[in-house]
Amino acid sequence: MQSAFKTDVGQLRAHNEDNGGIYTREDGAVLAVVADGMGGHQAGDVASEMTNRYLSAKWEDAETLETPASTEKWLLSTITDVNKHLFEHANNHSECQGMGTTIVTAVCTKQFVTIAHIGDSRGYLFNNNGFVQITTDHSLVNELVRTGQISDEEAENHPRKNVLLRALGTEEEIKVDVSTVSWEQGDYLLLCSDGLSNKVSDEEMKQVLVSEAATDVKVNQLVELANDRGGEDNITLALIHFSVEAAEDR
C-alpha cells in the first residue's frame, strides 16, 4: 500500500490542534489516524496528540488482525480506552478541562478496511463506484439535515456548523461508530479533518485522486486547495492507496 499523511496549521490559526499519522506493520497492515482537537488553552493539542500516541502504541503491540470482526473489536476497545484516558486527564488537570477531539481511524489490510470514528472528521472511499463518504458526521447540523429541518445547502453556512454531538474524551462513556468495507486494487481511502472537507468539495477531492500524480503529491494538492479557499482551520489528511504492487503481493 502507498500512503501519505500531512497536517497543516492553515492560514489563520496560531497553532495546530490536529494530529495523526500512518503506521505500517511488518505484516503490511496499516493504521491511519486523524484527530481534530478542541477545548481549553491549547488543550485540543493535548487531546489529539494523546489520542494519536495511544493508538499508534497499541497498534505496535496488537496481535495480527485477520478478520473484520477481530479488527472491529480491537478498534472499539482501543478507542474506548483512549476515551477513558482523555477524560481522566482532563479531570486531573484544570488547564485541560473540557478538552476533547474528533477521531477517524482505519485499519487497512489487503482484504478489507475497518474504520472507526467520533465527531465530524471524515472517511471517504474512492473506487469504481465513485467517491463516497463512508462515515456520518456526529454534528448538530448533520442531525438537522437528517431529520429534514434544514437542507444540505442551508447546512453549508449554518451558524452552528461546528457544534458536535459526540467527541472523544468529553464524557466518561462514548459511542463509537465502527464498520468494515471491502476494497480492491486501485482504490483509495481518504481520512480528513473538517479543515479539508469544509473547504474542498467531494467532486474536487475526486478530481485530485483520479489524477496521475503520486500519492504524496495528491495530499499536498488537497492541502493547498483548502488553504487557497481561506484555510481558516487546521487541515489534516491521511491518504492510503491500494496500489498495484500491494495487490500483486497477495
Buried (B, 14 or more C-beta within 10 A) or exposed (E): BBBBBBBBBBBEBEEBBBBBBBBBBEEEBBBBBBBBBBBBEBBBBBBBBBBBBBBBEBBEEBEEBEEBEBBBBBBBEBBBEBBBEBBEBBEEEEEBEEBBBBBBBBBBBBEBBBBBBBBBBBBBBBBEEEBEBBBBBBBBBBBBBEEEEBEEEEBEEBEEBBEBBBBBBBEEEBEBBBBBBEBEBEBBBBBBBBBBBBBBEBEBBBBBBEEEEEBBEBBBBBBBBBBEBEBBBBBBBBBBBBBEEBBEEE
